[in-house]
Amino acid sequence: MTPMYPVGLIWLRRDLRLSDNAAIYHAAQHCEKLYCVFVFDDSILNALPRADRRVEFICQSLAELDAALRTTAGRPRAGLITRRGLPQDIIPALAQQLGAAAVFCNDDDEPAALARDAQVARSLKADGRLLLRYKDHRIFGRDEVLTQSLSPFSVFTPYKNAWLKKVTPFYLSSYPSERDLAAKLTDLPETERRPVPTAAALGFASDTLAGLRLPTGTSGARQLLADFLPRLPQYKAARDFPALKGPSYLSVHLRFGTVSIRELARLAHEAAHNGDWPAAAREGAATWLSELIWRDFYFQILAHHPHVVERSFKPAYDAIEWEAGPEADALFTAWCAGRTGYPLVDAAMRQLNTSGYMHNRLRMVTASFLVKDLGIDWRCGEAWFAEKLNDFDLAANNGGWQWAASTGCDAQPWFRIFNPITQSEKFDPEGKFIARYVPELAALPAKLRHAPWLAKPIELVEAGLALGSDYPLPVVDHAQARERTLARYGILKKES
């Protein structure tokens, strides 16, 4: 049993909320006085572009959290300590300054985070202090859902079945962390009573979220959840169509922990088993729950197979020879800019570049196009998404890219290649999404927006569209690219 400590320090990371927070709950159970800190990690910040939207999202979320701390404690001199630098240096020094015998945080299985935490733990231990970590951003940890031979799953469906068999109300119940924190939070030292820095104060652009309809903080998560729940019964039917309001749009809040995964999984699980709902509605909830289970799956893949950060999950696929040289560089640039000549791909990339969001179906389409139409290494696309996505999460981003490239945990064969035209016709049948993000094509009849090069000259004239100047011709022929991909991956079949 964890002993009582006179003073504890709560180190917030990817869990920017007070409610249903495992680390806060356990700290409140075992400390007489508590402080909370967030460190703006220079090892992360220094690598980001100055217009990174995530910095502003974090700053605004922290400002709300700071105000909530003061309200919860009923002490205007309480609040959040914020520092900038390296956590490895700041956390041990701050614990010593505050007299904290233990530092409480929620765990993170990313390789860099594990190395950071190990260093912090060593420094704390050398000073007679502890680092205590808890599970919070996923339902099951790395070793909680295993095969019968006690090995990690490498295919999603068996993992999902085992996950569903194991889950009980215990795993989905909330921690009363906000209630328990109130009595333990204490006034900050005079030197720490400063407002949460703005993005501008950190050297980043401060208007990056303007017009994006991306509410921040716990209040933003609650707003999005309230909007989504009435749409939950239609989730399965609507989620694949980017022109429809189908998703929950909560992914960035899950990423930064402004909403609890336990709350969302509990809502989805209860709705999926709600006998008062018609079967189609329950199916919608079950589909949403399945998407949440994918998060756990990719987290445990990263935890058990950290090599995926740099290499293919399936080692044999590291032998693939990707396109390289000036032509490949030009194709990659066209893909990044949304200038490939394939409207759905271009619309998706432009949405990403302008908003930091991309619909899940389109993440698969654009990834498949880069890897299997352009023949470019999946790691290039993974890095672009990592820079641009508001909800970037290493485990999910890596897992999704390796899934698309057939180098990862995918039961489907490597010769599954998305056709960007048929995907467009199926999931944006009226071309509404294309018209919004590729306005050059908006004047074309809807059926021609999927493949404008098939339009008759008179139709192009009537739309005021000159292909090759107003909008590019396709950078590759999909049928020919498909044959090249089959040959590229076919080498693996011959060698196996």
Buried (B, 14 or more C-beta within 10 A) or exposed (E): EEEEBEBBBBBBBBBBBBBBBBBBBBBBBBBEBBBBBBBBBBEEBEEBEEEBBBBBBBBBBBBBBBBBBBBBBEBEEBBBBBBBBBBBBBBBBBBBEBEBBBBBBBBBBBBEBBEBBEBBBEBBEEEEBBBBBBBBBBBBBBEBBBEEEEEBBBEBEEBBEBBBEEBEEEBBEBBEBBEBBBEBBBBBEEEBEEEBBBBEEBEBBBEBBEEBEBBBBBEBBBBBBEBBEEBBBBBBBBBBBBBBEBBBBBBBBBBBBBBBBBBBBBBBBEBBEEEEBEEEBBBBBBBBBBBBBBBBBBBBBBBBBBEBBEBBBBEEBEEBEBBEEEEBEEBBEBBBEBBBBBBBBBBBBBBBBEBBBBBBBBBBBBBBBBBBBBBBBBBBBBEBBBBBBBBBBBBBBBBBBBBBBBBBBBEEEBEEBBBBBEBBBBBBEEBBBBBBBBEBBBBBEBEBBBBBBEBEEEBBEEBEBEBEEEBBEBBBEBEEBBEBBBEBBEEBEEEE
